[in-house]
Amino acid sequence: RDKDQLNIERAKGNVFQGFDEGVLEFAPTYKYQPGTDMYDRRPEKKIRAPAWCDRVLWRSENPKAVRQVNYRCAQLHPSDHKPVSSLLTCELRTIVENAQRVVFQELMEVLRKHTSNSSPVVEIKGLIINLEKVQYEQPQVSKLEVVNTGKSIVHWHFVPKLEERRVCKQWITLSADSGLLLPGETAVVDVTINVDKRAAQILNAGKDSLEDLIILRVEKSIDFHVAVSATYERSCYGMSLQELVHTLQPVASTPLPVP
């Protein structure tokens, strides 16, 4: 980051004077091999050093009126660049109603362009997630992809099962819970499985298993069911002293109680 060209030129006062930018905490966004998460090092292509070519800067007369909430890179594959986004909170003196109407009309025009009477068509990649040898406090990640293969906008989100409040069990974490996709766009959701102390206690007591069914709902279409399962490599971590005392053989070879 110390050798980032934009920051060097900004520090010299050559470009973007008066602009601010958040701290770069994500990997360089260029140059990727299109459609992958790998930097392009193909010998037949021109080799370029990875760089932060995609940025969000802002300028305000009152620096205290703008606060950056997040600054991140989206794990999408639209080209040899990775898109970036930033969420900012701003204190505004007034709202210019004419400008507000113009922006609103422009947004509505974009939505109308991709809205049709046809039902959304999506392809879900990774509906079956089965991870083996999950160890205590060693997270494992699998990817779920939602691809808009139709001609209309797709609104997707995870929903809880009947009589449940959570969309998934507590040992599962989803990197995103909803999204809006234009035709051709793809959303990638990281499904993380982590057996922490609480989950280990539940598994050791035979109150649950590493199995869950997550409902992915596509509005104006059907529900998809994501089957998640994992094999837990049992250890002494997360076990009470009472459980350890009553374990007569090595913990690793002791089967988990059946829920």
BALOBA-1460 file (C-alpha; in Angstrom, 3 decimals):
// residues 259
<rec num="1" residu="r" x="0.000" y="0.000" z="0.000"/>
<rec num="2" residu="d" x="2.956" y="2.319" z="0.573"/>
<rec num="3" residu="k" x="3.743" y="2.025" z="-3.133"/>
<rec num="4" residu="d" x="0.195" y="2.739" z="-4.292"/>
<rec num="5" residu="q" x="0.523" y="5.242" z="-7.123"/>
<rec num="6" residu="l" x="-2.678" y="7.142" z="-6.392"/>
<rec num="7" residu="n" x="-1.786" y="7.735" z="-2.746"/>
<rec num="8" residu="i" x="1.741" y="8.813" z="-3.696"/>
<rec num="9" residu="e" x="0.423" y="11.392" z="-6.180"/>
<rec num="10" residu="r" x="-2.260" y="12.568" z="-3.752"/>
<rec num="11" residu="a" x="0.387" y="13.083" z="-1.063"/>
<rec num="12" residu="k" x="2.360" y="15.223" z="-3.535"/>
<rec num="13" residu="g" x="-0.767" y="17.299" z="-4.240"/>
<rec num="14" residu="n" x="-0.768" y="16.359" z="-7.933"/>
<rec num="15" residu="v" x="-4.231" y="14.762" z="-8.121"/>
<rec num="16" residu="f" x="-7.584" y="14.763" z="-6.307"/>
<rec num="17" residu="q" x="-6.709" y="17.635" z="-4.012"/>
<rec num="18" residu="g" x="-9.249" y="17.987" z="-1.210"/>
<rec num="19" residu="f" x="-10.572" y="14.449" z="-1.645"/>
<rec num="20" residu="d" x="-10.652" y="11.795" z="1.087"/>
<rec num="21" residu="e" x="-10.447" y="8.025" z="0.920"/>
<rec num="22" residu="g" x="-10.791" y="5.218" z="3.446"/>
<rec num="23" residu="v" x="-8.059" y="2.739" z="4.335"/>
<rec num="24" residu="l" x="-7.434" y="0.054" z="1.717"/>
<rec num="25" residu="e" x="-8.067" y="-3.186" z="3.602"/>
<rec num="26" residu="f" x="-8.878" y="-5.344" z="0.580"/>
<rec num="27" residu="a" x="-6.572" y="-6.977" z="-1.960"/>
<rec num="28" residu="p" x="-5.630" y="-5.222" z="-5.222"/>
<rec num="29" residu="t" x="-8.579" y="-5.219" z="-7.628"/>
<rec num="30" residu="y" x="-6.633" y="-5.584" z="-10.899"/>
<rec num="31" residu="k" x="-5.610" y="-7.522" z="-12.977"/>
<rec num="32" residu="y" x="-7.615" y="-10.732" z="-12.553"/>
<rec num="33" residu="q" x="-8.079" y="-13.530" z="-15.006"/>
<rec num="34" residu="p" x="-11.706" y="-12.907" z="-16.117"/>
<rec num="35" residu="g" x="-14.217" y="-15.145" z="-14.389"/>
<rec num="36" residu="t" x="-11.839" y="-16.176" z="-11.599"/>
<rec num="37" residu="d" x="-10.327" y="-14.976" z="-8.318"/>
<rec num="38" residu="m" x="-6.787" y="-15.422" z="-9.634"/>
<rec num="39" residu="y" x="-4.480" y="-12.651" z="-10.771"/>
<rec num="40" residu="d" x="-3.711" y="-12.897" z="-14.482"/>
<rec num="41" residu="r" x="-0.262" y="-14.443" z="-14.855"/>
<rec num="42" residu="r" x="-0.837" y="-16.180" z="-18.175"/>
<rec num="43" residu="p" x="2.410" y="-16.092" z="-20.175"/>
<rec num="44" residu="e" x="0.649" y="-15.112" z="-23.408"/>
<rec num="45" residu="k" x="-0.820" y="-12.015" z="-21.734"/>
<rec num="46" residu="k" x="0.941" y="-8.839" z="-20.695"/>
<rec num="47" residu="i" x="1.958" y="-9.350" z="-17.073"/>
<rec num="48" residu="r" x="0.847" y="-6.515" z="-14.810"/>
<rec num="49" residu="a" x="1.562" y="-6.083" z="-11.129"/>
<rec num="50" residu="p" x="-1.644" y="-6.308" z="-9.027"/>
<rec num="51" residu="a" x="-2.886" y="-2.805" z="-8.221"/>
<rec num="52" residu="w" x="-5.796" y="-0.922" z="-6.623"/>
<rec num="53" residu="c" x="-7.251" y="0.465" z="-9.854"/>
<rec num="54" residu="d" x="-10.836" y="0.753" z="-8.566"/>
<rec num="55" residu="r" x="-11.408" y="3.359" z="-5.840"/>
<rec num="56" residu="v" x="-14.023" y="5.462" z="-4.056"/>
<rec num="57" residu="l" x="-13.038" y="8.986" z="-3.040"/>
<rec num="58" residu="w" x="-15.179" y="11.844" z="-1.785"/>
<rec num="59" residu="r" x="-14.922" y="15.549" z="-1.128"/>
<rec num="60" residu="s" x="-16.884" y="17.658" z="1.314"/>
<rec num="61" residu="e" x="-16.698" y="21.266" z="2.448"/>
<rec num="62" residu="n" x="-17.175" y="19.960" z="5.976"/>
<rec num="63" residu="p" x="-15.032" y="16.813" z="6.515"/>
<rec num="64" residu="k" x="-16.890" y="16.058" z="9.764"/>
<rec num="65" residu="a" x="-20.157" y="15.750" z="7.839"/>
<rec num="66" residu="v" x="-19.036" y="12.556" z="6.068"/>
<rec num="67" residu="r" x="-18.200" y="9.284" z="7.776"/>
<rec num="68" residu="q" x="-17.229" y="6.102" z="5.998"/>
<rec num="69" residu="v" x="-19.021" y="3.017" z="7.322"/>
<rec num="70" residu="n" x="-17.312" y="0.464" z="5.099"/>
<rec num="71" residu="y" x="-15.016" y="0.248" z="2.095"/>
<rec num="72" residu="r" x="-14.805" y="-3.148" z="0.457"/>
<rec num="73" residu="c" x="-14.303" y="-5.182" z="-2.685"/>
<rec num="74" residu="a" x="-17.148" y="-7.268" z="-4.116"/>
<rec num="75" residu="q" x="-16.247" y="-10.880" z="-4.894"/>
<rec num="76" residu="l" x="-17.783" y="-10.759" z="-8.368"/>
<rec num="77" residu="h" x="-16.275" y="-11.677" z="-11.733"/>
<rec num="78" residu="p" x="-17.508" y="-9.089" z="-14.267"/>
<rec num="79" residu="s" x="-14.109" y="-8.528" z="-15.921"/>
<rec num="80" residu="d" x="-10.408" y="-8.362" z="-15.112"/>
<rec num="81" residu="h" x="-11.315" y="-5.805" z="-12.402"/>
<rec num="82" residu="k" x="-13.047" y="-6.375" z="-9.058"/>
<rec num="83" residu="p" x="-15.741" y="-3.771" z="-8.295"/>
<rec num="84" residu="v" x="-15.491" y="-1.837" z="-5.044"/>
<rec num="85" residu="s" x="-18.131" y="-0.108" z="-2.950"/>
<rec num="86" residu="s" x="-18.269" y="2.243" z="-0.010"/>
<rec num="87" residu="l" x="-21.058" y="3.083" z="2.401"/>
<rec num="88" residu="l" x="-20.970" y="6.662" z="3.663"/>
<rec num="89" residu="t" x="-23.162" y="8.527" z="6.130"/>
<rec num="90" residu="c" x="-23.560" y="12.200" z="5.315"/>
<rec num="91" residu="e" x="-25.073" y="15.154" z="7.121"/>
<rec num="92" residu="l" x="-26.954" y="17.228" z="4.546"/>
<rec num="93" residu="r" x="-28.123" y="20.777" z="5.053"/>
<rec num="94" residu="t" x="-30.988" y="20.568" z="2.580"/>
<rec num="95" residu="i" x="-32.396" y="18.270" z="-0.091"/>
<rec num="96" residu="v" x="-32.614" y="19.799" z="-3.546"/>
<rec num="97" residu="e" x="-36.017" y="18.540" z="-4.610"/>
<rec num="98" residu="n" x="-35.484" y="19.036" z="-8.352"/>
<rec num="99" residu="a" x="-32.208" y="17.117" z="-8.245"/>
<rec num="100" residu="q" x="-33.826" y="14.434" z="-6.097"/>
<rec num="101" residu="r" x="-36.581" y="13.941" z="-8.680"/>
<rec num="102" residu="v" x="-34.050" y="13.705" z="-11.510"/>
<rec num="103" residu="v" x="-32.015" y="11.038" z="-9.680"/>
<rec num="104" residu="f" x="-35.174" y="9.119" z="-8.780"/>
<rec num="105" residu="q" x="-36.368" y="9.172" z="-12.401"/>
<rec num="106" residu="e" x="-32.975" y="7.950" z="-13.614"/>
<rec num="107" residu="l" x="-33.054" y="5.043" z="-11.152"/>
<rec num="108" residu="m" x="-36.619" y="4.135" z="-12.143"/>
<rec num="109" residu="e" x="-35.605" y="4.161" z="-15.799"/>
<rec num="110" residu="v" x="-32.811" y="1.671" z="-15.083"/>
<rec num="111" residu="l" x="-35.278" y="-0.594" z="-13.250"/>
<rec num="112" residu="r" x="-37.889" y="-0.332" z="-16.034"/>
<rec num="113" residu="k" x="-35.252" y="-1.265" z="-18.586"/>
<rec num="114" residu="h" x="-34.710" y="-4.610" z="-16.886"/>
<rec num="115" residu="t" x="-38.281" y="-5.253" z="-15.758"/>
<rec num="116" residu="s" x="-40.522" y="-7.542" z="-17.760"/>
<rec num="117" residu="n" x="-43.642" y="-9.594" z="-17.246"/>
<rec num="118" residu="s" x="-41.664" y="-12.824" z="-17.459"/>
<rec num="119" residu="s" x="-40.795" y="-14.747" z="-14.322"/>
<rec num="120" residu="p" x="-37.239" y="-14.535" z="-13.008"/>
<rec num="121" residu="v" x="-34.913" y="-17.274" z="-14.185"/>
<rec num="122" residu="v" x="-31.990" y="-18.170" z="-11.949"/>
<rec num="123" residu="e" x="-29.327" y="-20.835" z="-11.689"/>
<rec num="124" residu="i" x="-28.132" y="-21.823" z="-8.216"/>
<rec num="125" residu="k" x="-24.672" y="-23.324" z="-7.921"/>
<rec num="126" residu="g" x="-23.755" y="-25.127" z="-4.703"/>
<rec num="127" residu="l" x="-27.145" y="-26.375" z="-3.508"/>
<rec num="128" residu="i" x="-25.446" y="-29.311" z="-1.768"/>
<rec num="129" residu="i" x="-22.683" y="-28.401" z="0.672"/>
<rec num="130" residu="n" x="-20.947" y="-31.289" z="2.401"/>
<rec num="131" residu="l" x="-17.777" y="-30.581" z="4.353"/>
<rec num="132" residu="e" x="-15.704" y="-33.304" z="5.977"/>
<rec num="133" residu="k" x="-13.340" y="-33.169" z="8.925"/>
<rec num="134" residu="v" x="-14.576" y="-29.930" z="10.479"/>
<rec num="135" residu="q" x="-12.467" y="-29.235" z="13.561"/>
<rec num="136" residu="y" x="-13.130" y="-27.128" z="16.644"/>
<rec num="137" residu="e" x="-12.801" y="-23.381" z="15.945"/>
<rec num="138" residu="q" x="-11.425" y="-24.070" z="12.444"/>
<rec num="139" residu="p" x="-13.895" y="-22.401" z="10.048"/>
<rec num="140" residu="q" x="-14.449" y="-23.922" z="6.622"/>
<rec num="141" residu="v" x="-16.013" y="-21.989" z="3.758"/>
<rec num="142" residu="s" x="-18.046" y="-23.119" z="0.776"/>
<rec num="143" residu="k" x="-19.537" y="-20.908" z="-1.915"/>
<rec num="144" residu="l" x="-23.120" y="-20.580" z="-3.091"/>
<rec num="145" residu="e" x="-23.758" y="-18.725" z="-6.363"/>
<rec num="146" residu="v" x="-27.010" y="-17.115" z="-7.489"/>
<rec num="147" residu="v" x="-26.918" y="-16.420" z="-11.240"/>
<rec num="148" residu="n" x="-29.558" y="-14.355" z="-13.043"/>
<rec num="149" residu="t" x="-29.889" y="-16.167" z="-16.383"/>
<rec num="150" residu="g" x="-33.166" y="-14.497" z="-17.337"/>
<rec num="151" residu="k" x="-34.188" y="-11.116" z="-18.717"/>
<rec num="152" residu="s" x="-35.801" y="-9.574" z="-15.632"/>
<rec num="153" residu="i" x="-34.525" y="-8.339" z="-12.293"/>
<rec num="154" residu="v" x="-34.072" y="-11.019" z="-9.629"/>
<rec num="155" residu="h" x="-34.700" y="-10.299" z="-5.938"/>
<rec num="156" residu="w" x="-33.432" y="-13.129" z="-3.740"/>
<rec num="157" residu="h" x="-33.201" y="-13.587" z="0.018"/>
<rec num="158" residu="f" x="-32.917" y="-16.295" z="2.652"/>
<rec num="159" residu="v" x="-35.987" y="-16.985" z="4.774"/>
<rec num="160" residu="p" x="-36.452" y="-18.900" z="8.051"/>
<rec num="161" residu="k" x="-38.177" y="-22.241" z="8.097"/>
<rec num="162" residu="l" x="-41.638" y="-22.513" z="9.622"/>
<rec num="163" residu="e" x="-41.734" y="-21.664" z="13.344"/>
<rec num="164" residu="e" x="-38.063" y="-20.661" z="13.333"/>
<rec num="165" residu="r" x="-36.536" y="-17.204" z="13.674"/>
<rec num="166" residu="r" x="-33.092" y="-17.820" z="12.167"/>
<rec num="167" residu="v" x="-32.502" y="-18.662" z="8.514"/>
<rec num="168" residu="c" x="-29.853" y="-21.210" z="9.506"/>
<rec num="169" residu="k" x="-28.352" y="-22.897" z="12.550"/>
<rec num="170" residu="q" x="-25.927" y="-20.952" z="14.724"/>
<rec num="171" residu="w" x="-22.847" y="-22.802" z="13.474"/>
<rec num="172" residu="i" x="-23.471" y="-21.487" z="9.943"/>
<rec num="173" residu="t" x="-22.683" y="-17.929" z="8.852"/>
<rec num="174" residu="l" x="-23.801" y="-16.396" z="5.535"/>
<rec num="175" residu="s" x="-21.829" y="-13.499" z="4.045"/>
<rec num="176" residu="a" x="-25.030" y="-12.018" z="2.546"/>
<rec num="177" residu="d" x="-28.711" y="-12.610" z="3.223"/>
<rec num="178" residu="s" x="-30.349" y="-10.866" z="0.244"/>
<rec num="179" residu="g" x="-29.620" y="-9.172" z="-3.038"/>
<rec num="180" residu="l" x="-30.866" y="-7.656" z="-6.290"/>
<rec num="181" residu="l" x="-29.470" y="-8.950" z="-9.590"/>
<rec num="182" residu="l" x="-29.739" y="-7.449" z="-13.036"/>
<rec num="183" residu="p" x="-29.744" y="-9.865" z="-16.008"/>
<rec num="184" residu="g" x="-26.382" y="-11.587" z="-16.302"/>
<rec num="185" residu="e" x="-25.225" y="-10.721" z="-12.800"/>
<rec num="186" residu="t" x="-24.052" y="-13.224" z="-10.178"/>
<rec num="187" residu="a" x="-24.108" y="-13.050" z="-6.385"/>
<rec num="188" residu="v" x="-21.612" y="-15.155" z="-4.447"/>
<rec num="189" residu="v" x="-22.472" y="-16.074" z="-0.852"/>
<rec num="190" residu="d" x="-19.803" y="-17.489" z="1.440"/>
<rec num="191" residu="v" x="-21.275" y="-20.250" z="3.614"/>
<rec num="192" residu="t" x="-19.016" y="-20.606" z="6.649"/>
<rec num="193" residu="i" x="-19.217" y="-23.567" z="9.034"/>
<rec num="194" residu="n" x="-17.569" y="-23.082" z="12.412"/>
<rec num="195" residu="v" x="-17.907" y="-25.287" z="15.484"/>
<rec num="196" residu="d" x="-17.368" y="-22.932" z="18.424"/>
<rec num="197" residu="k" x="-17.672" y="-23.746" z="22.121"/>
<rec num="198" residu="r" x="-21.460" y="-23.509" z="22.177"/>
<rec num="199" residu="a" x="-21.856" y="-25.675" z="19.060"/>
<rec num="200" residu="a" x="-19.385" y="-28.251" z="20.417"/>
<rec num="201" residu="q" x="-21.319" y="-28.492" z="23.671"/>
<rec num="202" residu="i" x="-24.567" y="-29.106" z="21.780"/>
<rec num="203" residu="l" x="-22.942" y="-31.751" z="19.564"/>
<rec num="204" residu="n" x="-21.265" y="-33.503" z="22.520"/>
<rec num="205" residu="a" x="-24.587" y="-33.623" z="24.347"/>
<rec num="206" residu="g" x="-26.279" y="-35.227" z="21.357"/>
<rec num="207" residu="k" x="-28.779" y="-32.352" z="21.055"/>
<rec num="208" residu="d" x="-28.068" y="-31.591" z="17.402"/>
<rec num="209" residu="s" x="-26.031" y="-32.595" z="14.354"/>
<rec num="210" residu="l" x="-24.148" y="-30.701" z="11.681"/>
<rec num="211" residu="e" x="-27.018" y="-30.770" z="9.237"/>
<rec num="212" residu="d" x="-29.295" y="-27.982" z="8.087"/>
<rec num="213" residu="l" x="-31.575" y="-26.989" z="5.226"/>
<rec num="214" residu="i" x="-31.480" y="-23.324" z="4.210"/>
<rec num="215" residu="i" x="-34.316" y="-21.810" z="2.173"/>
<rec num="216" residu="l" x="-33.340" y="-19.419" z="-0.625"/>
<rec num="217" residu="r" x="-36.380" y="-17.547" z="-1.909"/>
<rec num="218" residu="v" x="-36.528" y="-15.893" z="-5.330"/>
<rec num="219" residu="e" x="-39.422" y="-13.461" z="-5.517"/>
<rec num="220" residu="k" x="-42.025" y="-14.323" z="-8.183"/>
<rec num="221" residu="s" x="-40.336" y="-17.695" z="-8.606"/>
<rec num="222" residu="i" x="-39.731" y="-20.823" z="-6.521"/>
<rec num="223" residu="d" x="-37.882" y="-21.551" z="-3.295"/>
<rec num="224" residu="f" x="-34.537" y="-23.325" z="-3.471"/>
<rec num="225" residu="h" x="-33.270" y="-25.548" z="-0.664"/>
<rec num="226" residu="v" x="-29.580" y="-25.535" z="0.229"/>
<rec num="227" residu="a" x="-28.549" y="-28.735" z="2.023"/>
<rec num="228" residu="v" x="-25.620" y="-28.155" z="4.380"/>
<rec num="229" residu="s" x="-23.873" y="-30.959" z="6.251"/>
<rec num="230" residu="a" x="-20.488" y="-31.563" z="7.804"/>
<rec num="231" residu="t" x="-18.552" y="-34.216" z="9.695"/>
<rec num="232" residu="y" x="-17.226" y="-33.003" z="13.038"/>
<rec num="233" residu="e" x="-13.859" y="-34.324" z="14.176"/>
<rec num="234" residu="r" x="-14.513" y="-34.602" z="17.877"/>
<rec num="235" residu="s" x="-11.887" y="-33.421" z="20.383"/>
<rec num="236" residu="c" x="-11.666" y="-32.502" z="24.051"/>
<rec num="237" residu="y" x="-12.267" y="-28.853" z="23.196"/>
<rec num="238" residu="g" x="-15.746" y="-27.760" z="24.153"/>
<rec num="239" residu="m" x="-16.244" y="-30.730" z="26.495"/>
<rec num="240" residu="s" x="-16.970" y="-30.301" z="30.188"/>
<rec num="241" residu="l" x="-14.844" y="-31.971" z="32.864"/>
<rec num="242" residu="q" x="-17.753" y="-34.253" z="33.671"/>
<rec num="243" residu="e" x="-17.956" y="-35.420" z="30.052"/>
<rec num="244" residu="l" x="-14.188" y="-35.983" z="29.914"/>
<rec num="245" residu="v" x="-14.238" y="-38.031" z="33.140"/>
<rec num="246" residu="h" x="-16.945" y="-40.325" z="31.763"/>
<rec num="247" residu="t" x="-15.156" y="-40.807" z="28.431"/>
<rec num="248" residu="l" x="-13.408" y="-44.172" z="28.692"/>
<rec num="249" residu="q" x="-11.551" y="-44.060" z="25.368"/>
<rec num="250" residu="p" x="-9.772" y="-41.402" z="23.292"/>
<rec num="251" residu="v" x="-12.163" y="-38.568" z="22.550"/>
<rec num="252" residu="a" x="-11.342" y="-38.552" z="18.833"/>
<rec num="253" residu="s" x="-12.503" y="-42.171" z="18.478"/>
<rec num="254" residu="t" x="-15.618" y="-41.754" z="20.639"/>
<rec num="255" residu="p" x="-18.733" y="-41.430" z="18.442"/>
<rec num="256" residu="l" x="-20.950" y="-38.417" z="18.975"/>
<rec num="257" residu="p" x="-24.326" y="-39.131" z="20.589"/>
<rec num="258" residu="v" x="-27.143" y="-39.413" z="18.066"/>
<rec num="259" residu="p" x="-29.673" y="-36.541" z="18.383"/>
